[in-house]
Structure formats: C-alpha cells, structure tokens
Amino acid sequence: MLEDADVLGGREAEHFLHTLVQSRGNFKGASLFPNRRVPAGNRRREIDLLIVTAKRIHIIEVKNWSGSLRVVGDRWVQTNRNNREIEHPNLVADHQDKNAALVNYLRQEGVRLERNARTKYLSSKVIFMNPRLIVQDRAIFDHPDVLLRHRLDSYLNQQDRAGFAERILGSILDWCLDSESAAGVMDGRFDSLTPDKLAGVRAAIDRLPTWDSLQYFGSRVEIGDLIRVSVGGEELPRERIGDRCSCPVHWTRRKTWGLFKALTGAGPLGWLYLPSGERPLSPEDSVFFHRAGEPAPTRIPLLGLNEIVLG
C-alpha cells in the first residue's frame, strides 16, 4: 500500500532537519536543537527546530507540503495533488500552545523568565520547504514569520559556505537574525537574555527528549518512538534500555561465514550492543517501532539495521 503523499512529505521535512543538524550544537553563535519534545500536561508538543540566540528563542516548524494553500476563516486549507482539501490550524498562531509549554518547562527547570517572556523572547516561525507549494493568500505569502521556498532561495544565494546543508542552515539562521533586527527597530526593544538565563535556557532545552531513530545500512534513517526490542525471545521495553544512547547492531557480513553459522548453529549471526550488555542476534529478532507520522507502530526486523539511537 502506497503511503499518503502528505504524511511522506511531512516525514521527509522532519528527516531533513534531523539529518541537517543532528551533529551540530552551535552555528554562527546560535545553539540549534532539532526535534525536541516539550511536556504539556499529559501530552508532548513536538518542535521541529529550536534556535537559541542571545535575544530570542525561535520555535520553527518545517513543512514539505505541495499543492496549494489558502486561508478560510481561521484555518489554513491545503489542496493536495489529489485535489483533496486538508484543513490545518493557522500554523503561526498554533505555536502559542507550544510557546506556553516551553515557558512552563523552562520555569520548572529553574529558568525564571519575565511574565511577558512569550512576547519578549519567543518567536514562532514556519518554513515551507517545497518549491511546488502555491500560496494563494497574501496573509500567508507576506507573513514575516513564514519562509516560503523562494525567500529561502534568496538567502541561499547570499551564502558563501561550502556544502548545501551549511548553506541551508546559514540561510535559516540569517532569516531569524534579520527578524530580530526588524523587531528591535519596530518596538524599540533591544533586550537580550542575560548570560545566566541564556545558559539556563540552552541547558534546559538540551535536556528535552528527542525522537528515537533507526539507522539502516546505507544512508536511510527513520525517526519515531521505539516501543520495545525483541531479542533472544525476550521483550525489552524502551524504558529498560536507556535514554540518549546508541545501540549498534553488528551482523556477520561475510556470506560464507554467515551461511555456515546459520546452517550449523555454530554461533550467533550478530550482536546487539545495549547499555546493559551485548545480546546475541538471530534473524527472528526485531524492534517494535512507531514511525513519525504513522497511526500505529510496526514490527521491523533487526536484520536490516545498523544502529538504534535513543533520544
């Protein structure tokens, strides 16, 4: 069964950001935190990218929508390539719940911000990555907190860095810094976070959980939530494995040696390296994984994996 194009597009955009900044903590003096999950009561709010500068905390949502987009009342309505209409909230306004959740989390972590912190320090932004998206309303097209692909390209053309990933990252950051300068001119405020608050914000955001990921052989990566690992007939729930750790999966790659083991039972076909110790592997071992954007988890054989990374 083919996957819905909109679900696939959203996951591709999230994967793009995950790949882009997963190994980068700082860039041009700003701190970048991809795919963070902020507690909000009994649920979690997902944030694609947080950029922390000395003046602002930029909360960025990334979409890879195609088709067309227009405003109907207080909703944004997308018409996809199959001519199906999909209603979305106003993405900029919808960030207010995420902003409130983030401020509450920072306070719980001991970072005391002013009562007007959401309007003073937090900035909500949306990036549309797909050049094929047609925006029909000026309310979205001209919104200062919406970055369409043609505007992203104009920033890209100003970058002198080598490599597309660095140029994309520099473009997004330049856009955020430009918006800070414009806001300062408009309202006369040039407040910055104090050094101790800035350090506290960065440390607290760094502690937020992120997605788990499955690293396949080659370059393929899937993000989502690991539910459990089934290895050697034992079911290991996610909470028993650990947080922020890497679990390499090593298989016997030499065909003759692997075939000999499979036929004779001379030894395990591979090893899964968990924080608690290594586990021998067989072809029946698997993970139960809830891919981002999908309605339900699925069982995935460990045989095709190179690493499990827990966020």
C-alpha angles and dihedrals in degrees: 000000000000117000119245108265093228094052090047092048093051092050091048090054092049091047090050091057092042091053093041099056108013091108098035121085098170137025128176091345095309128108118231125203117181127201101003123175116213120200113239110177108291093349140054128236115219119223117190096203137000118196115190118196129168090269109030147027105221115204107200130191118195122206131182096195122156131192118049135318130205140162120254112178107306093338134088110225119203122197107202130207091274090056090249116145117226122189119218131176118252094280095211093049092043089063090071090083089051090048092052091047091050094049090049091049092050090051090050088052091054099261104132112201127179121270090255092049094123093060096033103046110010124082124186118209140173127205122198107201100183115092089200094067112110113206109203101184127070089213088072099026094055098034109127091218095053119084113198121194095257090056091046088053090053089057091045090057089058095054119102095185123117118244130038094249093056091046092052092047092047091049094053091047093047089052091053092047091048090053090052091053092048092049091051092053093046100049102023094238120132097168118151131193110264114250093253093049091046090052090047093050092050093047093047094048090047088058093056114108121250135195124297114236140204116216112205126197107280118019102312117124129179123195129203140091124318108221101181145327122236110206130156091354092303124115112219114193118217094252091059093057104055145244132275094008139124121233110194119207114211120189131183100260099181104097097213094048092044091049091048091053093046093050099042103029087231093151145327119307090226148334135253111210110212126174087252093053143288123306125202114240136220130184090259094063118107148158128242104223135177107212116214110261096020124111097227141019123258138202114252123189115242088219093086097045131098099183144358114216118195117205 
